[in-house]
Amino acid sequence: MSSGPVGNESGARLAERARQVVPGGVNSGQRSVPGLTDLVVTGTDGARFRTADGREYTDFHSAFGPPLLGHNDPDVARATAQAGATLGHMGVGVTEGEVLLAEQLAELIPSIEKVLLTSTGSEATFHALRVSRAATGRRLVVKFQGCYHGWHDAVSLNVISAPEKVGGHDPISTGILPEVLEATLVLPFNDSEAVRRAFAEHGSDIAAVIVEPVPHNVGALLPYQEFLTTLREETTKAGSVLIFDEVITGFRHDIGGWQKISGVTPDLTTLGKAIANGAPVGAIGGRADLMDLFSTRPGAPAFFAGTYNGHPSVVAAALATLRKLREEPVHEHVFRLGERVRTELTGLYERLGVPAVVTGYGSVFVSYFMPGEAPRTYADLLNNDASLFVGYRRRLLDHGLFELPLNLKRSHISYAHTDADVDRLIEGTEAAVKAVLADGGARDLENTSTMGGATR
């Protein structure tokens, strides 16, 4: 594993240099974590990363989920390098790679008839809402408490909300116009009756419903099948657009996304993260009549543009990723390890007498420290013991294991993880939880909010 062009400078020194020229020292929210403010990554390989201070960690955070194949997958890296050596970004016309990628996405994702590429998932969800309003001429959009759809104003609210903020508008940023927030209806996830009531009252003005089929920005709330079916029925009756935000669930849970698993087909789908194993590419696709409203089609009314959309290097990364997902037993491997993690962590907490629920799907896992069944609503998550959640993850660092030490955040298995990595995770978790219980975990929530925002 290469350590990169850092030399002998310490992580603390490099982090301080960063803070002098980069606000907060990092380039995205939640990359600066209390207790890890001097974390400087110098190398990644497979399931591991190395820091400027010479520490190596087995990575179960996986950059919020994109590297399904593992960091620096050699096949993806090779394809990216070859594209960079032979094809520069022209910014005009189209490349063969863009055509191939669009054809494959249309083949793999049930809802996609036509597709456009973006650079991020946030851009994809932004354009999904824009074209929905263009198609319907309506104002309102519906989102759900606990779901995250990116940085743009219409959906920058009600992700991880404190109890007293649930039920109202809870923006994750200042600087958002009140009238923008007022055009977003926030409903409880997995509550079909709330959806029916909203459509009974506002259906004629609802342009779109946008939902993470599995709200993974609060860990893993698995959807009731009846809930997703209700979304499809109500949007169809009202003439509203149903958008599945599969930026996280797409490709990681199934090569056809959660819509293939559930059999519920939305009108539009947004993709990102695992589509290119971490390269900066997203996509929006769906019904041809909706997609043809974008201005990439001459004379169409919904403006769509982006300098780096369809960049040859990231397109090559996406094609290489999809090829590997189709040709190798990636999902079989990560699902087996994911199930092993969930099963063995459940047994561990039972032996320790710790009230906990381990849930997730496929390669995703999360331990909620609360009694009862796996949570299915945001209200259930308010019972999680945030101090224990954050505390044991901080102590995992002492054992060379990395799960993001922020409340409610999920963890991931990649194709590069092994059974030996799972062994170490179970052993390290036992030691970490015991350490938190021994000292009460009081120091773990100092100077940190347990109800922070999300990242895309």
C-alpha positions as CSV (number, residue, x, y, z in Angstrom):
1,M,0.0,0.0,0.0
2,S,1.5,3.3,-1.1
3,S,1.6,6.0,1.5
4,G,1.5,8.8,-1.1
5,P,3.5,12.1,-1.2
6,V,3.4,12.9,2.5
7,G,7.0,12.2,3.6
8,N,7.5,12.2,7.3
9,E,5.1,14.9,8.3
10,S,2.8,13.9,11.1
11,G,-1.0,13.7,10.8
12,A,-1.4,16.5,13.3
13,R,0.8,18.8,11.4
14,L,-0.8,18.0,8.0
15,A,-4.3,18.4,9.6
16,E,-3.3,21.8,11.0
17,R,-2.0,22.9,7.6
18,A,-5.3,21.8,6.1
19,R,-7.3,23.9,8.6
20,Q,-5.3,27.0,7.6
21,V,-6.5,26.8,4.0
22,V,-9.6,24.6,4.0
23,P,-12.6,25.5,6.2
24,G,-12.6,23.0,9.0
25,G,-9.7,21.1,7.4
26,V,-11.9,18.8,5.2
27,N,-13.8,19.1,2.0
28,S,-17.2,17.6,3.0
29,G,-19.4,17.6,6.1
30,Q,-18.8,14.7,8.5
31,R,-15.3,14.0,7.3
32,S,-14.1,15.8,10.4
33,V,-15.2,13.6,13.3
34,P,-14.7,14.6,17.0
35,G,-11.8,12.6,18.3
36,L,-10.4,12.1,14.7
37,T,-9.7,15.7,13.8
38,D,-6.1,14.8,12.9
39,L,-6.9,11.9,10.6
40,V,-4.9,12.1,7.4
41,V,-5.3,9.2,5.0
42,T,-2.2,8.4,2.9
43,G,-3.1,5.1,1.3
44,T,-6.0,2.7,0.6
45,D,-6.0,-0.8,-0.7
46,G,-8.8,-3.4,-0.7
47,A,-10.4,-3.3,2.8
48,R,-7.7,-1.2,4.4
49,F,-6.4,2.3,4.7
50,R,-3.2,3.8,6.2
51,T,-2.7,7.2,8.0
52,A,0.1,9.7,8.0
53,D,1.0,8.4,11.5
54,G,1.6,4.9,10.2
55,R,-1.6,3.3,11.5
56,E,-3.5,0.8,9.4
57,Y,-7.2,0.1,9.8
58,T,-9.6,-2.4,8.4
59,D,-12.2,-0.2,6.9
60,F,-15.9,-1.0,7.5
61,H,-17.0,2.5,6.8
62,S,-16.1,2.4,3.2
63,A,-16.5,6.1,2.4
64,F,-20.3,5.9,3.1
65,G,-20.5,2.9,0.8
66,P,-19.2,3.5,-2.8
67,P,-16.3,1.0,-2.9
68,L,-18.4,-2.2,-3.1
69,L,-15.4,-3.9,-4.7
70,G,-12.9,-2.5,-2.2
71,H,-10.6,0.4,-2.4
72,N,-8.5,0.7,-5.5
73,D,-9.9,-2.3,-7.2
74,P,-7.2,-3.3,-9.7
75,D,-9.7,-3.8,-12.6
76,V,-11.4,-0.5,-12.1
77,A,-8.1,1.3,-11.6
78,R,-6.7,-0.2,-14.8
79,A,-9.8,0.8,-16.8
80,T,-9.7,4.3,-15.4
81,A,-6.0,4.7,-16.2
82,Q,-6.5,3.4,-19.8
83,A,-9.3,5.8,-20.4
84,G,-7.3,8.7,-19.1
85,A,-4.4,7.8,-21.3
86,T,-6.4,7.6,-24.5
87,L,-9.4,9.9,-24.2
88,G,-9.6,13.4,-22.8
89,H,-12.8,15.1,-21.8
90,M,-14.1,17.0,-24.9
91,G,-17.3,18.5,-23.4
92,V,-19.0,18.1,-26.8
93,G,-20.7,15.2,-28.5
94,V,-20.8,11.7,-26.9
95,T,-18.3,8.9,-26.4
96,E,-18.8,5.2,-27.0
97,G,-18.4,4.6,-23.3
98,E,-21.3,6.9,-22.4
99,V,-23.5,4.9,-24.9
100,L,-22.4,1.6,-23.4
101,L,-23.0,2.7,-19.9
102,A,-26.5,4.1,-20.7
103,E,-27.4,0.9,-22.5
104,Q,-26.3,-1.2,-19.5
105,L,-28.2,0.9,-17.0
106,A,-31.3,0.7,-19.1
107,E,-30.9,-3.1,-19.2
108,L,-30.2,-3.6,-15.5
109,I,-32.6,-1.1,-13.7
110,P,-36.3,-1.9,-14.2
111,S,-37.5,1.7,-14.3
112,I,-34.9,3.1,-16.7
113,E,-35.8,3.6,-20.3
114,K,-33.5,6.6,-20.8
115,V,-30.7,7.9,-18.6
116,L,-28.4,10.9,-18.1
117,L,-25.1,11.0,-16.2
118,T,-24.2,13.4,-13.4
119,S,-21.1,13.8,-11.3
120,T,-22.9,13.3,-7.9
121,G,-26.0,11.8,-6.4
122,S,-27.1,15.2,-5.2
123,E,-27.2,16.5,-8.8
124,A,-29.2,13.5,-9.8
125,T,-31.9,14.0,-7.1
126,F,-31.9,17.8,-7.9
127,H,-32.7,17.1,-11.5
128,A,-35.3,14.4,-10.6
129,L,-37.3,17.0,-8.7
130,R,-36.8,19.7,-11.4
131,V,-38.1,17.5,-14.1
132,S,-41.0,16.3,-12.0
133,R,-42.2,19.8,-11.5
134,A,-41.7,20.5,-15.2
135,A,-43.8,17.5,-16.1
136,T,-46.6,18.1,-13.7
137,G,-46.7,21.9,-13.3
138,R,-47.0,21.3,-9.6
139,R,-45.3,22.8,-6.6
140,L,-45.0,20.3,-3.7
141,V,-42.6,17.4,-3.2
142,V,-42.9,14.8,-0.5
143,K,-39.9,13.4,1.4
144,F,-39.6,11.2,4.5
145,Q,-38.1,11.7,7.9
146,G,-34.7,10.1,8.0
147,C,-34.2,10.0,4.3
148,Y,-31.3,12.0,2.8
149,H,-31.3,13.1,-0.8
150,G,-28.3,15.5,-1.1
151,W,-27.3,19.1,-0.5
152,H,-29.9,21.0,-2.4
153,D,-32.4,23.2,-0.6
154,A,-35.7,21.3,-1.4
155,V,-34.5,18.2,0.4
156,S,-32.0,19.6,3.0
157,L,-34.3,18.9,5.9
158,N,-35.4,16.2,8.4
159,V,-32.6,13.7,8.1
160,I,-31.3,13.0,11.7
161,S,-33.6,15.2,13.8
162,A,-33.7,15.6,17.5
163,P,-37.0,14.3,19.1
164,E,-38.5,17.8,19.5
165,K,-37.9,18.6,15.8
166,V,-39.7,15.5,14.4
167,G,-43.0,16.4,12.8
168,G,-42.0,19.9,11.7
169,H,-39.5,21.3,9.2
170,D,-35.9,20.7,10.5
171,P,-33.5,22.1,7.9
172,I,-29.9,20.8,8.0
173,S,-28.5,24.2,6.9
174,T,-29.2,27.9,7.3
175,G,-29.5,30.0,4.2
176,I,-32.6,28.1,2.8
177,L,-35.5,30.3,1.9
178,P,-38.6,29.5,3.9
179,E,-40.8,29.3,0.8
180,V,-38.5,26.5,-0.4
181,L,-39.0,24.5,2.8
182,E,-42.7,25.2,2.7
183,A,-42.9,23.4,-0.7
184,T,-41.6,20.2,0.9
185,L,-44.0,17.9,2.8
186,V,-42.2,15.7,5.4
187,L,-43.9,12.4,6.3
188,P,-42.9,9.5,8.6
189,F,-41.2,6.7,6.7
190,N,-43.1,3.4,6.6
191,D,-46.4,5.1,7.4
192,S,-48.8,4.3,4.6
193,E,-51.7,6.0,6.2
194,A,-49.8,9.3,6.4
195,V,-49.1,9.0,2.7
196,R,-52.8,8.5,2.0
197,R,-53.7,11.5,4.1
198,A,-51.2,13.7,2.4
199,F,-52.5,12.8,-1.0
200,A,-56.1,13.2,0.1
201,E,-55.3,16.8,1.2
202,H,-52.6,17.9,-1.3
203,G,-52.6,15.3,-4.2
204,S,-53.5,17.8,-6.9
205,D,-50.4,19.9,-6.0
206,I,-47.9,17.1,-5.4
207,A,-45.3,17.0,-8.2
208,A,-43.2,14.1,-6.8
209,V,-42.6,11.7,-3.9
210,I,-38.9,11.0,-3.4
211,V,-37.8,8.2,-1.1
212,E,-34.8,6.1,-0.2
213,P,-36.2,2.6,-0.4
214,V,-34.0,1.8,2.6
215,P,-33.2,4.9,4.6
216,H,-29.5,4.2,5.1
217,N,-28.4,7.6,6.3
218,V,-29.9,6.6,9.6
219,G,-28.5,3.1,9.5
220,A,-31.0,0.7,8.0
221,L,-34.8,1.1,8.2
222,L,-36.1,-1.8,6.1
223,P,-39.3,-0.8,4.3
224,Y,-42.6,-2.5,4.6
225,Q,-43.6,-3.9,1.2
226,E,-47.0,-2.4,1.7
227,F,-45.5,1.0,2.2
228,L,-43.7,1.0,-1.1
229,T,-46.8,-0.4,-2.9
230,T,-48.8,2.5,-1.4
231,L,-46.4,5.0,-2.7
232,R,-46.8,3.5,-6.2
233,E,-50.5,3.5,-6.0
234,E,-51.0,7.0,-4.6
235,T,-48.6,8.6,-7.0
236,T,-50.2,6.8,-10.0
237,K,-53.7,7.9,-9.0
238,A,-52.6,11.5,-8.4
239,G,-50.4,11.8,-11.5
240,S,-47.4,12.5,-9.4
241,V,-43.9,11.3,-10.1
242,L,-42.4,8.5,-7.9
243,I,-38.7,8.8,-7.4
244,F,-36.5,6.1,-5.9
245,D,-33.3,7.5,-4.6
246,E,-31.1,4.4,-5.1
247,V,-27.8,6.2,-4.7
248,I,-27.0,3.9,-1.8
249,T,-29.2,0.8,-2.5
250,G,-28.4,0.7,-6.2
251,F,-25.9,-2.0,-7.1
252,R,-24.9,-2.6,-3.5
253,H,-28.1,-4.5,-2.6
254,D,-28.8,-5.8,-6.1
255,I,-27.5,-5.0,-9.5
256,G,-31.1,-4.0,-10.4
257,G,-31.5,-1.9,-7.2
258,W,-34.1,-2.2,-4.5
259,Q,-36.8,-1.8,-7.1
260,K,-35.8,-5.2,-8.5
261,I,-35.9,-6.7,-5.0
262,S,-39.3,-5.2,-4.1
263,G,-41.0,-5.4,-7.5
264,V,-42.1,-1.8,-7.2
265,T,-41.1,0.3,-10.2
266,P,-40.7,4.0,-9.8
267,D,-41.0,6.6,-12.5
268,L,-37.5,8.0,-12.0
269,T,-34.4,6.5,-10.3
270,T,-31.3,8.2,-9.1
271,L,-28.0,6.4,-8.8
272,G,-24.4,7.0,-7.5
273,K,-21.9,5.6,-5.0
274,A,-21.3,2.0,-6.0
275,I,-22.1,2.6,-9.7
276,A,-18.4,3.2,-10.3
277,N,-16.8,1.8,-7.0
278,G,-16.2,5.3,-5.7
279,A,-15.5,7.3,-8.9
280,P,-17.5,10.6,-9.0
281,V,-20.5,9.6,-11.2
282,G,-24.2,9.6,-10.6
283,A,-27.2,9.1,-12.9
284,I,-30.9,9.9,-13.3
285,G,-33.0,7.6,-15.4
286,G,-36.6,6.5,-15.8
287,R,-39.6,6.8,-18.1
288,A,-38.7,8.0,-21.6
289,D,-41.5,10.7,-21.6
290,L,-40.0,12.2,-18.4
291,M,-36.4,12.0,-19.5
292,D,-37.2,13.5,-22.8
293,L,-38.2,16.7,-21.0
294,F,-34.5,17.5,-20.3
295,S,-32.8,20.1,-22.4
296,T,-30.2,17.6,-23.7
297,R,-33.1,17.0,-26.2
298,P,-33.3,20.1,-28.4
299,G,-36.2,22.3,-27.4
300,A,-37.0,20.5,-24.2
301,P,-37.9,22.6,-21.2
302,A,-36.0,21.2,-18.2
303,F,-32.5,22.5,-18.2
304,F,-29.7,19.9,-17.7
305,A,-26.0,20.5,-18.0
306,G,-22.7,19.6,-16.3
307,T,-19.1,20.1,-17.4
308,Y,-18.0,16.8,-16.1
309,N,-21.1,14.7,-16.9
310,G,-20.0,11.5,-18.7
311,H,-16.2,12.1,-18.1
312,P,-14.4,9.3,-19.9
313,S,-12.4,8.2,-16.8
314,V,-15.5,7.8,-14.5
315,V,-17.5,6.2,-17.3
316,A,-14.7,3.7,-17.7
317,A,-14.7,3.1,-13.9
318,A,-18.5,2.5,-14.0
319,L,-18.3,0.0,-16.9
320,A,-15.5,-1.9,-15.2
321,T,-17.5,-2.0,-12.0
322,L,-20.6,-3.3,-13.7
323,R,-18.6,-5.9,-15.6
324,K,-17.2,-7.2,-12.3
325,L,-20.6,-7.2,-10.6
326,R,-22.0,-9.3,-13.5
327,E,-19.1,-11.7,-13.9
328,E,-17.9,-12.4,-10.4
329,P,-19.7,-13.6,-7.2
330,V,-19.5,-10.1,-5.6
331,H,-23.0,-10.1,-4.1
332,E,-22.7,-13.7,-3.0
333,H,-19.5,-12.9,-1.1
334,V,-20.6,-9.6,0.5
335,F,-24.0,-11.0,1.4
336,R,-22.5,-14.0,3.1
337,L,-20.1,-11.9,5.1
338,G,-22.8,-9.4,5.9
339,E,-25.1,-12.1,7.3
340,R,-22.2,-13.6,9.3
341,V,-21.5,-10.1,10.8
342,R,-25.1,-9.6,11.8
343,T,-25.6,-13.1,13.2
344,E,-22.4,-13.1,15.2
345,L,-22.8,-9.5,16.6
346,T,-26.3,-10.5,17.7
347,G,-24.9,-13.5,19.6
348,L,-22.2,-11.3,21.1
349,Y,-24.6,-8.7,22.5
350,E,-26.7,-11.5,23.9
351,R,-23.7,-13.0,25.7
352,L,-22.7,-9.6,27.1
353,G,-26.3,-8.9,28.2
354,V,-26.4,-5.7,26.2
355,P,-29.8,-4.7,24.8
356,A,-29.1,-4.4,21.0
357,V,-30.6,-5.0,17.6
358,V,-28.3,-5.8,14.7
359,T,-30.0,-5.1,11.3
360,G,-29.2,-4.2,7.8
361,Y,-29.4,-5.9,4.4
362,G,-26.8,-7.8,2.3
363,S,-23.5,-6.1,2.8
364,V,-24.8,-3.4,5.2
365,F,-24.9,-3.8,8.9
366,V,-25.6,-1.6,12.0
367,S,-25.9,-2.2,15.7
368,Y,-28.6,-0.2,17.5
369,F,-28.3,-0.3,21.2
370,M,-31.9,-0.6,22.2
371,P,-34.3,-3.3,23.3
372,G,-37.0,-4.9,21.1
373,E,-37.2,-5.6,17.4
374,A,-35.4,-4.1,14.5
375,P,-36.5,-0.5,14.0
376,R,-38.8,0.3,11.1
377,T,-39.6,3.9,11.8
378,Y,-37.6,7.0,12.7
379,A,-39.4,7.2,16.1
380,D,-37.9,3.7,16.9
381,L,-34.4,5.1,16.3
382,L,-34.9,7.7,19.1
383,N,-34.5,4.8,21.6
384,N,-30.9,4.1,20.4
385,D,-28.2,4.6,23.1
386,A,-26.1,7.1,21.3
387,S,-23.3,7.1,23.9
388,L,-22.8,3.4,23.5
389,F,-23.1,3.6,19.7
390,V,-20.5,6.3,19.4
391,G,-18.4,5.0,22.2
392,Y,-17.8,1.5,21.0
393,R,-16.9,2.7,17.5
394,R,-14.3,5.1,19.0
395,R,-12.8,2.2,20.8
396,L,-12.7,0.0,17.7
397,L,-9.9,2.4,16.6
398,D,-7.7,0.9,19.3
399,H,-8.1,-2.5,17.6
400,G,-7.3,-1.2,14.0
401,L,-11.0,-1.3,13.0
402,F,-12.8,1.6,11.5
403,E,-16.6,2.2,11.6
404,L,-17.6,5.8,11.5
405,P,-18.0,7.0,15.1
406,L,-21.2,9.1,14.5
407,N,-24.6,8.2,15.8
408,L,-26.8,6.0,13.6
409,K,-24.3,5.6,10.7
410,R,-24.2,2.3,8.9
411,S,-21.2,0.1,8.1
412,H,-20.3,-1.9,4.9
413,I,-18.8,-5.1,3.7
414,S,-16.8,-5.0,0.4
415,Y,-15.7,-7.7,-2.0
416,A,-12.2,-7.2,-0.5
417,H,-13.2,-8.1,3.0
418,T,-12.4,-11.6,4.2
419,D,-13.6,-14.0,6.9
420,A,-10.5,-13.1,8.8
421,D,-11.6,-9.5,8.8
422,V,-14.9,-10.5,10.2
423,D,-13.2,-12.5,12.9
424,R,-11.2,-9.4,13.9
425,L,-14.3,-7.2,13.8
426,I,-16.2,-9.5,16.2
427,E,-13.3,-9.8,18.6
428,G,-12.7,-6.0,18.5
429,T,-16.3,-5.2,19.0
430,E,-16.4,-7.4,22.1
431,A,-13.4,-5.6,23.6
432,A,-14.7,-2.2,22.6
433,V,-18.2,-2.7,24.0
434,K,-16.7,-4.0,27.3
435,A,-14.5,-1.0,27.5
436,V,-17.4,1.4,27.1
437,L,-19.4,-0.5,29.7
438,A,-16.5,-0.4,32.1
439,D,-16.0,3.3,32.1
440,G,-19.6,4.4,31.4
441,G,-18.8,6.0,28.0
442,A,-19.2,9.5,29.4
443,R,-16.4,11.0,27.4
444,D,-17.7,9.8,24.1
445,L,-20.3,12.4,23.5
446,E,-18.2,15.3,24.7
447,N,-18.2,18.1,22.1
448,T,-20.2,16.2,19.6
449,S,-23.8,16.2,18.5
450,T,-25.5,12.8,18.3
451,M,-28.2,14.2,15.9
452,G,-26.0,15.6,13.1
453,G,-26.7,15.7,9.4
454,A,-25.9,13.4,6.6
455,T,-23.5,13.2,3.7
456,R,-23.6,12.4,0.0
